[in-house]
Amino acid sequence: RCFNKSAINKMSRSRTNAVLAALLLCGAAIAQNGDVRPPVNNEDDRTCQPIAMGLCASVGYSNASFPNYRGHLNELEASAELEDFIALFQSGCSGAVVHFFCSFYFPFCASTSPDELVVLPPCRGFCQHVRDRCEPVFSRYQGVSWPEFLNCSAFPEIAENGPCFTPPDPSEVTVPPIVFSFDVILPTLVVEPPTTPQATPTAVATTTQTLTPTPPPACQRVDTKYCPSAIGYTDTRFPTSRGQQTQLQAETELASYETLIRTECSGAIVHFLCSYFFPECVNGVVLEPCRELCLHVRPGCRAAVQQLNSTWPAEFACESLPSRTGGSCSGPANPAAVSVPVIPGVTDRGDATVPLTLTTLLLVCLAAVYCGGF
């Protein structure tokens, strides 16, 4: 729950000092002179969740509020959409572009008690600083205008409308590398405590903090018969964001879809399953399956799944995957042009001349003894 000015004034002096100290350590510049009206619903349902990994793990704070301003419920959902902007981040249009997008998709959050949260939206001036520099680049990379949901006027102005997040000088912030195997230097922090009629002139506290994020696991060679080099890549990384700790665990889960692979419901079904269970890894960065790949595979294979008296797995939610237009996903450029690769014992039929579906039918008939005149 975001605090407005009256709520903050009701807090004890010790609790207020504790909150300010927490914000000081997390690299946010705040001003508490009015009500906060961040563009998000369900404020009572917010929770502070740790930022476990990914691009926003290096912007200076460790907890984010969910649901966020886009309605995402967790880090995985937020990261899936955030990755659509990777090309913009890599363009270098503004050194603060990553910090701004992270402050929107992963809003700064601090807990003052089990049922009280401080949530900081990005400051309006911070948003405008990034937009002025990156909107032309965004239009060139994405082919569309600046997103309406990033309308800077929706965010509070520092020192006017309430607490918000911004580096003291956005022009001095640099884009963190995608691979976090380095030291991150946080910008100097400015904290302006709330004033009262009896207060002395506002004091300014500054601090600089150095963080050393834990390096992510390195890429490793794909080691499963289900994902031959024909899928278009040879490196993956574990553990995955979906919980698979080892390649053996991932192979066991992928093997449960062997019957679906045999149907060849889509020429790209193996490419999709491999990119899901054995995500492509490039220079330590994991690429999610492309949304376009999933959308191509789903129609034919969902029908095949239904014929097998089952349903399309809820975990294969195409809409939550990044789009190829963002340049940061895995999959063939034209899914319709690929075919199911040879997988020993699964799709290699040798000299067999009887189609797989007919062979299966014959086996079922023989097992049932009676084939109804077949």
TIKOL-994329 format. One record per residue (C-alpha): x, y, z. Coordinates in pm, 1 decimal, padded with zeros to 6 digits, always signed. Each point is the difference from the previous one (the first is absolute). Layout:
BEGIN
- east,north,up
- X,Y,Z
...
***
This chain:
BEGIN
- east,north,up
- +00000.0,+00000.0,+00000.0
- +00140.6,+00340.0,-00091.9
- +00015.6,+00253.0,+00282.8
- -00128.7,+00351.1,-00049.6
- +00123.8,+00290.0,+00210.0
- -00259.0,-00033.5,+00275.4
- +00069.4,-00371.6,+00036.6
- +00373.2,+00059.7,+00028.2
- -00052.1,+00271.9,+00262.2
- -00193.0,-00247.9,+00215.9
- +00298.0,-00233.8,+00016.8
- +00222.7,+00014.0,+00303.8
- +00326.7,+00194.9,-00028.6
- +00202.1,-00320.6,+00029.0
- -00195.8,-00175.0,-00275.5
- +00028.9,+00301.8,-00228.5
- +00374.8,+00011.3,+00054.4
- +00020.8,-00371.8,-00072.1
- -00187.9,+00041.6,-00329.3
- +00221.7,+00289.7,-00105.9
- +00308.6,-00201.1,+00088.7
- -00126.7,-00289.9,-00211.8
- -00064.8,+00229.5,-00294.0
- +00344.9,+00154.5,+00043.8
- +00160.7,-00340.1,-00045.4
- -00208.0,-00082.4,-00305.0
- +00092.7,+00290.5,-00226.3
- -00329.5,+00189.7,-00021.0
- -00044.3,+00375.6,+00017.1
- -00328.7,+00083.9,+00171.8
- -00198.4,+00306.2,+00094.6
- -00298.5,-00030.5,+00233.7
- -00210.9,+00307.3,-00058.5
- -00333.2,-00129.9,-00126.5
- -00217.6,-00294.2,-00089.3
- +00117.5,-00279.7,-00226.7
- -00232.0,-00125.1,-00272.0
- +00198.3,-00259.1,-00196.7
- -00182.4,-00147.4,-00303.4
- -00072.3,-00344.0,+00143.5
- -00301.7,-00186.8,+00133.2
- -00042.9,-00242.6,+00289.0
- +00226.8,+00196.7,+00234.1
- -00113.9,-00204.5,+00300.0
- +00120.7,-00317.1,-00171.8
- +00357.7,+00119.5,-00049.1
- +00287.6,-00202.9,+00138.3
- +00374.0,+00063.1,+00012.3
- +00179.5,-00273.3,-00193.6
- +00377.8,-00046.3,-00036.2
- +00153.3,+00066.0,-00341.6
- +00168.0,-00336.4,-00046.4
- +00179.0,+00040.7,-00332.1
- +00000.6,+00179.1,-00333.0
- +00066.2,+00351.5,-00122.3
- -00165.6,+00180.3,+00292.3
- +00210.1,-00177.2,+00261.6
- +00268.4,+00265.3,-00048.1
- -00186.7,+00330.7,+00024.3
- +00060.6,+00052.9,+00371.0
- -00285.0,-00156.1,+00195.4
- -00095.0,-00358.3,+00070.6
- -00380.1,-00006.3,+00046.4
- -00280.6,+00088.2,-00240.1
- -00373.4,+00046.8,+00041.8
- -00245.7,-00234.2,-00170.7
- -00246.5,+00026.1,-00161.3
- +00199.3,+00263.8,-00186.9
- -00132.2,+00289.3,-00209.5
- -00072.7,-00240.5,-00288.3
- -00187.3,-00248.2,+00217.4
- +00276.6,-00261.0,-00004.8
- -00017.7,-00221.2,+00307.5
- +00364.3,-00105.5,+00025.0
- +00353.3,+00040.4,-00130.9
- -00042.0,-00253.5,-00280.8
- -00300.9,+00179.4,-00149.2
- +00167.7,+00341.0,+00025.9
- +00326.4,-00126.4,-00152.6
- -00181.1,-00156.1,-00297.0
- -00137.0,+00340.4,-00106.0
- +00308.0,+00197.3,+00103.4
- +00212.7,-00208.2,-00236.7
- -00193.4,+00149.2,-00293.7
- +00208.4,+00314.2,+00058.8
- +00346.6,-00160.1,-00002.8
- +00086.0,+00160.0,-00333.7
- -00086.8,+00341.1,+00145.2
- +00222.7,-00063.2,+00303.0
- +00289.0,-00105.1,-00220.6
- -00037.5,+00310.7,-00218.5
- +00153.0,+00221.8,+00268.8
- -00263.3,+00270.8,-00054.9
- +00024.2,+00089.0,+00372.1
- +00221.5,-00132.4,+00275.4
- -00306.4,-00001.9,+00226.2
- -00234.5,-00190.7,-00232.9
- +00037.0,-00332.0,+00185.8
- -00045.7,+00165.2,+00340.9
- -00318.6,+00168.6,-00121.4
- -00157.5,-00310.1,-00153.8
- +00093.6,-00203.8,+00308.0
- -00154.0,+00260.2,+00230.7
- -00322.9,-00044.0,-00199.6
- -00005.5,-00378.6,-00044.4
- +00170.4,-00071.2,+00333.9
- -00118.4,+00291.4,+00222.3
- +00216.8,+00068.7,+00303.5
- -00158.3,-00150.7,+00311.1
- +00085.9,+00012.0,+00371.9
- -00193.5,-00164.4,+00282.0
- -00048.6,+00203.2,+00317.8
- -00213.7,-00263.8,+00173.6
- -00173.9,-00327.1,-00093.9
- -00294.6,+00192.1,-00147.7
- +00158.1,+00330.8,-00107.9
- +00204.1,+00060.0,-00313.9
- +00174.0,+00298.9,-00154.7
- -00015.5,-00014.7,-00380.3
- +00172.7,+00260.8,-00216.6
- -00108.1,+00063.5,-00360.7
- +00252.0,+00162.3,-00237.1
- +00012.3,+00380.2,+00021.6
- -00150.3,+00202.6,-00283.6
- +00322.2,+00184.3,-00071.3
- +00191.2,-00328.7,-00010.1
- -00251.2,-00138.0,-00251.5
- +00022.0,+00313.2,-00214.7
- +00381.7,-00009.2,+00004.6
- +00000.0,-00353.7,-00141.3
- -00287.7,+00058.0,-00241.1
- +00159.2,+00309.1,-00157.0
- +00310.9,-00202.2,-00087.3
- -00150.2,-00339.8,-00080.1
- -00333.4,+00066.3,-00171.4
- +00160.5,+00053.3,-00345.1
- +00204.5,-00318.4,+00043.6
- -00303.5,-00190.5,+00127.6
- -00199.5,+00094.7,-00307.6
- +00282.9,-00114.4,-00225.6
- +00051.5,-00336.1,+00176.9
- -00359.4,-00086.5,+00083.5
- -00173.4,+00166.7,-00293.8
- -00260.4,+00153.5,+00234.0
- -00030.5,+00311.7,+00213.1
- +00097.5,+00031.5,+00367.8
- -00234.4,-00226.6,+00206.3
- -00302.7,+00179.3,+00137.5
- +00037.5,-00182.3,+00330.6
- +00334.5,+00180.1,+00043.8
- -00165.9,+00342.7,-00014.4
- +00226.8,+00209.9,+00220.4
- -00282.9,+00224.0,+00118.2
- -00145.1,-00298.8,+00186.7
- +00295.8,-00007.4,+00238.4
- +00051.8,+00230.1,+00299.1
- +00234.9,+00296.6,-00016.4
- +00279.7,-00008.5,+00254.1
- -00044.4,+00248.0,+00287.5
- -00359.2,+00068.7,-00106.8
- -00229.0,-00299.6,-00022.5
- +00166.7,-00247.1,+00235.0
- +00264.4,-00270.5,+00029.4
- +00145.2,-00129.0,-00324.0
- +00311.4,-00171.7,-00135.6
- +00275.4,+00175.5,-00195.5
- +00378.4,+00017.0,-00009.4
- +00115.6,+00344.8,+00121.6
- +00144.2,+00065.7,-00347.4
- -00133.6,-00241.0,-00266.8
- +00260.3,+00126.3,-00246.5
- +00277.5,-00153.4,+00215.1
- -00152.6,-00350.7,+00010.0
- +00131.5,-00266.7,-00237.2
- -00177.2,-00299.5,-00151.2
- +00100.6,-00315.7,+00187.6
- +00127.6,-00285.8,-00219.7
- -00239.6,-00285.8,-00061.2
- +00241.3,-00249.3,+00160.0
- +00052.9,+00084.7,+00365.9
- +00360.5,-00100.9,+00067.8
- +00123.4,+00340.1,+00111.6
- -00030.9,+00262.4,+00272.7
- -00295.8,+00235.8,-00019.3
- +00064.9,+00351.3,+00131.2
- -00317.5,+00160.0,+00127.7
- -00043.1,+00374.1,-00058.3
- +00024.6,+00239.2,+00293.7
- -00329.9,-00000.1,+00187.2
- -00188.8,+00308.5,+00109.4
- -00268.7,-00033.5,+00268.7
- -00216.3,+00294.6,+00098.0
- -00189.6,-00069.8,+00327.9
- -00353.9,+00142.8,+00035.4
- -00018.6,+00352.7,+00137.4
- -00220.7,+00127.3,+00284.3
- -00076.0,+00356.9,+00116.9
- +00260.2,-00040.3,+00276.4
- +00257.2,-00174.5,-00213.4
- +00344.6,+00138.5,-00060.9
- +00115.1,+00047.9,-00361.7
- -00005.6,-00327.8,-00193.2
- +00314.3,-00205.3,+00035.2
- +00141.8,-00193.6,-00292.1
- +00158.8,-00338.8,+00060.2
- +00214.9,-00169.7,-00261.4
- +00149.9,-00341.9,-00031.5
- +00168.0,-00219.6,-00260.3
- -00027.2,-00378.3,+00008.4
- +00176.6,-00272.0,-00196.4
- -00176.0,-00327.8,-00072.2
- +00148.5,-00317.5,-00143.6
- -00279.8,-00204.2,-00160.6
- +00048.5,-00373.8,-00009.0
- +00117.2,-00102.8,-00348.9
- -00257.3,-00214.0,-00183.4
- +00086.1,-00357.4,-00096.8
- +00193.1,-00031.1,-00325.2
- -00147.2,-00146.0,-00317.6
- +00031.2,-00376.3,-00036.5
- -00031.0,-00235.8,-00295.1
- -00347.3,-00144.1,-00061.1
- +00017.8,-00368.2,+00092.8
- -00323.1,-00176.9,-00096.4
- -00104.3,-00204.4,-00299.4
- -00321.4,+00201.9,-00028.3
- +00179.7,+00319.8,-00099.2
- +00251.8,-00065.6,-00280.8
- +00199.2,+00281.8,-00155.0
- -00266.3,+00024.6,-00270.6
- -00210.6,+00211.7,+00238.8
- +00238.5,+00289.4,-00069.0
- +00208.6,+00028.7,+00317.7
- +00224.5,-00218.5,+00213.7
- +00032.3,+00181.5,+00335.0
- -00239.0,+00024.4,+00293.5
- +00016.0,+00099.4,+00366.9
- -00117.1,-00151.2,+00327.3
- -00172.9,+00044.8,+00234.6
- -00279.4,+00149.4,-00212.2
- -00250.2,+00266.7,+00100.0
- -00269.5,-00269.4,-00008.9
- +00158.4,-00205.2,+00274.1
- +00193.4,-00271.1,-00184.5
- +00324.7,-00039.5,+00191.4
- +00183.9,-00236.7,-00235.6
- -00008.4,-00120.2,-00359.5
- -00107.7,-00342.9,+00122.3
- -00305.4,+00149.0,+00169.4
- -00084.3,+00200.9,-00310.5
- +00041.6,-00307.1,-00223.9
- -00234.8,-00199.5,+00222.2
- -00267.7,+00267.0,-00032.0
- +00050.4,+00039.6,-00374.1
- -00021.5,-00378.9,-00046.8
- -00359.9,+00012.3,+00123.8
- -00081.5,+00175.6,-00331.4
- +00155.6,-00274.2,-00215.4
- -00341.6,-00119.5,-00119.3
- -00082.0,+00353.5,-00111.5
- +00331.1,+00023.2,-00186.9
- -00078.9,-00325.4,-00181.5
- -00323.4,+00148.4,-00138.1
- +00205.6,+00271.4,-00174.7
- -00289.4,+00235.6,+00067.5
- +00233.4,+00282.0,-00104.6
- +00335.7,-00001.0,-00170.9
- +00118.6,+00234.6,+00272.9
- -00126.8,-00198.5,+00301.7
- +00349.7,-00121.8,+00094.0
- +00144.3,+00348.3,-00041.1
- -00264.4,+00135.0,+00236.7
- +00028.7,-00271.1,+00266.3
- +00379.1,+00022.9,+00000.6
- -00000.8,+00379.1,+00029.0
- -00236.4,-00039.4,+00294.4
- +00169.6,-00279.1,+00195.8
- +00358.0,+00062.9,-00123.4
- -00003.4,+00379.6,-00051.9
- +00259.5,+00139.3,-00236.0
- +00298.0,+00166.4,+00169.6
- +00210.8,+00269.4,-00170.0
- +00298.8,+00143.3,+00188.2
- -00159.2,-00092.8,+00331.6
- -00338.4,+00151.6,-00090.5
- -00302.8,-00231.5,-00019.1
- -00248.5,+00058.4,-00283.4
- -00366.1,-00090.8,+00046.2
- -00193.8,-00166.1,-00286.3
- -00136.1,+00255.8,-00245.8
- -00369.1,+00074.1,+00026.9
- -00030.0,-00045.0,-00376.9
- +00142.6,-00353.3,+00023.7
- -00249.6,-00095.8,+00268.4
- -00293.3,+00150.7,-00190.3
- +00103.0,-00193.8,-00312.6
- +00023.3,-00332.6,+00183.5
- -00305.9,+00031.7,+00222.5
- -00293.5,-00039.3,-00245.6
- +00102.2,-00332.0,-00154.6
- +00152.1,-00145.9,+00312.6
- -00285.5,+00103.1,+00226.6
- -00230.2,-00198.2,-00228.5
- +00238.7,-00297.8,+00022.0
- +00003.5,+00027.5,+00378.0
- -00379.2,-00004.6,+00004.6
- -00000.1,-00315.0,-00214.4
- +00218.4,-00153.6,+00269.9
- -00277.0,+00080.3,+00250.4
- +00199.0,+00275.5,+00164.1
- +00017.6,+00380.6,-00003.5
- +00260.7,+00251.9,-00110.9
- +00231.5,+00052.8,+00299.3
- -00070.4,+00322.9,+00185.6
- +00375.0,+00055.8,+00035.9
- +00025.8,+00049.1,-00378.4
- -00161.4,+00344.5,+00013.9
- +00110.0,+00160.0,-00327.4
- -00119.5,+00346.4,+00097.5
- +00245.4,+00015.5,+00292.7
- +00303.0,-00061.1,-00224.5
- +00212.6,+00278.3,-00153.5
- -00056.2,+00100.9,-00360.6
- +00262.6,-00036.8,-00270.4
- -00036.7,+00373.2,-00068.9
- +00190.2,+00060.2,+00324.0
- +00293.8,-00200.4,-00134.4
- +00046.2,-00197.2,+00322.0
- -00167.7,-00337.0,-00043.9
- +00081.6,-00343.5,-00138.8
- -00151.8,-00168.1,-00300.7
- +00025.6,-00036.3,-00378.3
- -00065.3,+00315.7,-00201.5
- -00267.8,-00185.5,-00197.7
- -00152.3,-00282.2,+00211.6
- -00205.9,-00116.4,-00298.5
- +00317.3,-00083.1,-00193.3
- +00151.3,-00243.7,+00251.5
- -00070.1,-00369.8,+00041.3
- +00021.3,-00246.2,+00285.2
- +00364.9,-00108.5,+00032.0
- +00109.6,-00361.1,+00024.8
- -00004.6,-00115.9,+00362.4
- +00133.1,-00353.1,+00058.2
- -00275.7,-00230.4,+00115.3
- -00265.3,+00269.4,-00038.7
- -00021.3,+00140.8,-00353.7
- +00248.0,-00221.3,-00189.5
- -00211.8,-00258.1,-00183.3
- +00283.2,-00157.7,-00196.7
- -00132.2,-00194.7,-00298.0
- -00352.4,-00022.7,+00134.9
- -00249.5,+00074.3,-00275.3
- -00310.8,-00004.1,+00218.5
- -00088.8,+00344.0,+00138.6
- +00031.1,+00031.0,+00376.2
- -00369.3,+00067.2,+00050.3
- -00096.8,-00316.2,-00193.0
- +00258.9,-00207.1,+00186.0
- -00140.9,+00118.3,+00329.1
- -00351.1,-00086.0,-00114.3
- +00104.7,-00352.8,-00102.3
- +00165.1,-00058.2,+00336.1
- -00311.9,+00116.1,+00181.1
- -00213.3,-00230.9,-00213.4
- +00223.0,-00300.2,+00063.8
- +00002.3,+00072.2,+00369.9
- -00379.3,+00011.0,+00001.7
- -00011.7,-00329.0,-00205.1
- -00305.3,+00121.4,-00186.8
- +00033.0,+00279.2,-00254.6
- -00353.2,+00032.6,-00125.7
- +00080.6,-00133.8,-00345.8
- +00311.0,+00215.3,-00050.5
***
